[in-house]
Amino acid sequence: MIYILQDTLTGYVMQRLTIIIALLLALSGCVEFPGVHKIDVPQGNIITRDMIDQLEPGMSRKQVKYIMGSPLLQDTFNSDRWDYYYILRSQTSAKPEQHISLYFKGDKLDHFEGNIEPSHLKED
């Protein structure tokens, strides 16, 4: 009788110990270890002021695509709008998100708007 109780108790303790170890291992992945190198993750299209400076109303879609590259988002329901986004997720510094939307009338660039202004509009 004592042996049966001891085997049951040992099995119960081992089962609990296994569960605790598994939980601790799973939670250790959530902890940020100091000194661990984390890479910067760029996402989207790189947008520079030089690119924006080259854009002019009346340019064809082909010319715009040559300057800006393929748009990150092309609206299925509105083919006259192209959206470009760029964000750099960095562990060391916070970079602001950049975005610009280009609007076309037919095949020609009508206007654009976003959080990057051309050099000739920027006040220093």
Helices and strands as residue ranges (DSSP letters): H 2-28, E 41-44, H 49-54, H 61-68, E 73-74, E 81-89, E 98-105, E 108-114
